[in-house]
Amino acid sequence: MAKRISLREFQESLVRRLADAESAPRRDLLGMIAGGDQWLVDLADAGEILPVPPLATVPLTQAWFRGLANVRGTLFGVVDLSAFCGGALTSLAGSARLVLVGARHGANCALLVSSTVGLRSPEDFEPDNGAAPPNRWVPRQVRDLHGRRWKHIDVPRLLADTDFLEASAV
């Protein structure tokens, strides 16, 4: 037979557990696919994930700067992660998603990816010591339990990268 507790004890227990959960740092990672590569961002840096809304194109910008998205009255600059890394442009249809990554850091920036693949735990990855970092904003690469390589994006470094900030085509 289940132990009976009072409503007050239950509520106090619930408040304690919620406080513990809020104070414990979350280390989950968001997995994404862009340009045939697998990418990770810290969940704390991924503010929101949404289907691609209509984009307003911006003339005289790099091809990887896909335009502006209006998200509940706030404009976000949309960067195609695949094209920024030298790959093909990402289709705006199907499973393409915008990952709002800059809001926490004071920048209204969204990454356009082919798809998101859900949450990942850091314990599911091992460092890939044989791989040199491809650039300043991907300081490390990891391998999952199946041996697939993932590139871990350091969002503050990406947002400060001079190439990333230079969306002008002229």
C-alpha positions in Angstrom: 0.0 0.0 0.0 1.3 3.5 -0.9 2.4 5.7 1.9 -0.1 8.5 2.5 1.2 12.0 2.9 -0.6 15.3 3.5 -1.2 17.8 0.7 1.1 20.2 2.6 4.0 17.7 2.7 3.5 17.0 -1.0 3.6 20.7 -1.9 6.7 21.3 0.2 8.4 18.3 -1.5 7.4 19.6 -4.9 8.7 23.1 -4.2 12.1 21.6 -3.0 12.4 19.4 -6.1 11.6 22.4 -8.4 14.1 24.6 -6.6 16.8 21.9 -6.9 16.1 21.4 -10.6 16.3 25.2 -11.2 19.6 25.5 -9.3 21.3 22.6 -11.0 23.1 23.6 -14.2 21.5 22.0 -17.3 24.1 20.7 -19.6 21.9 19.3 -22.3 22.8 19.9 -26.0 20.6 20.5 -29.0 21.5 18.4 -32.0 21.1 19.9 -35.5 21.8 18.9 -39.1 23.1 21.5 -41.5 25.0 21.0 -44.8 25.3 17.3 -44.1 27.2 17.9 -40.9 26.0 17.3 -37.4 26.1 20.2 -35.0 25.6 20.7 -31.3 24.8 23.9 -29.3 24.3 24.2 -25.6 20.6 24.1 -24.8 21.0 27.3 -22.8 22.1 29.1 -26.0 19.2 27.8 -28.1 16.4 30.1 -27.0 13.7 28.7 -29.3 13.3 26.4 -32.2 10.6 27.1 -34.8 9.5 26.3 -38.4 10.8 28.8 -40.9 8.5 31.8 -41.2 8.4 34.0 -44.3 11.8 35.7 -44.6 12.3 39.3 -45.8 15.4 39.3 -48.1 18.0 42.0 -47.5 19.8 43.3 -50.6 23.6 43.5 -50.9 24.3 40.8 -48.3 26.2 37.5 -48.5 24.2 34.5 -49.8 24.4 32.9 -46.4 22.5 35.8 -44.8 19.0 34.6 -45.8 17.1 37.6 -44.5 15.0 38.8 -41.6 12.4 36.8 -39.8 9.6 38.4 -37.7 9.2 36.4 -34.6 6.3 37.8 -32.5 7.2 41.4 -33.4 11.0 41.0 -33.1 13.3 40.9 -36.1 15.9 38.2 -36.2 18.8 38.0 -38.7 18.8 34.6 -40.3 22.1 32.9 -41.1 22.1 29.7 -43.2 24.6 27.6 -41.3 25.3 25.3 -44.2 26.0 28.2 -46.6 28.0 30.1 -44.0 30.3 27.0 -43.7 30.7 26.9 -47.5 28.0 24.4 -48.3 24.8 24.6 -50.3 21.9 26.8 -49.4 19.3 25.2 -47.0 15.8 24.6 -48.4 13.3 26.6 -46.5 10.7 23.9 -46.8 10.2 20.5 -45.1 12.0 19.9 -41.8 14.1 23.2 -41.9 14.1 25.1 -38.6 15.3 28.3 -37.2 17.2 28.1 -34.0 17.2 31.4 -32.2 20.7 31.5 -30.7 21.5 35.1 -30.0 18.8 36.4 -27.6 20.6 35.3 -24.5 23.7 37.2 -25.7 22.0 40.4 -26.8 21.9 39.6 -30.5 18.7 38.8 -32.5 20.2 36.0 -34.5 18.8 32.8 -35.9 20.6 29.8 -37.5 18.8 28.1 -40.4 19.4 24.4 -40.2 18.0 21.5 -42.3 16.6 19.8 -39.2 16.9 19.5 -35.5 17.5 16.0 -34.0 16.6 16.7 -30.4 18.3 16.8 -27.1 21.6 15.1 -26.4 23.4 14.5 -23.2 27.1 15.4 -22.9 27.7 11.9 -21.5 26.7 10.5 -24.9 29.9 11.9 -26.5 33.6 11.4 -26.4 36.2 14.0 -27.4 37.5 13.6 -31.0 41.1 14.3 -30.3 42.2 13.4 -33.8 40.2 16.2 -35.4 41.5 19.7 -35.5 39.0 22.4 -34.8 37.6 23.7 -38.1 37.5 27.3 -36.9 37.4 29.6 -33.9 33.7 29.1 -33.0 33.9 25.3 -33.1 36.6 24.8 -30.5 35.9 21.0 -30.3 34.5 18.1 -32.1 33.1 15.0 -30.4 32.0 11.6 -31.5 28.8 9.9 -30.4 28.3 6.3 -29.3 27.9 5.3 -33.0 31.2 7.0 -34.0 29.6 10.0 -35.8 31.4 13.3 -35.6 29.5 16.3 -34.2 30.8 19.9 -34.2 30.1 21.8 -31.0 29.3 25.4 -31.7 30.5 28.0 -29.1 27.6 30.5 -29.6 29.3 33.5 -28.0 32.4 33.0 -30.2 30.2 32.6 -33.3 28.4 35.8 -32.5 31.7 37.6 -32.1 33.4 36.1 -35.2 34.4 38.8 -37.7 33.3 36.6 -40.7 29.9 36.0 -39.1 29.4 39.7 -38.4 30.3 40.7 -42.0 27.0 40.0 -43.8 27.6 42.8 -46.3 28.3 41.6 -49.9 30.0 45.0 -50.8 
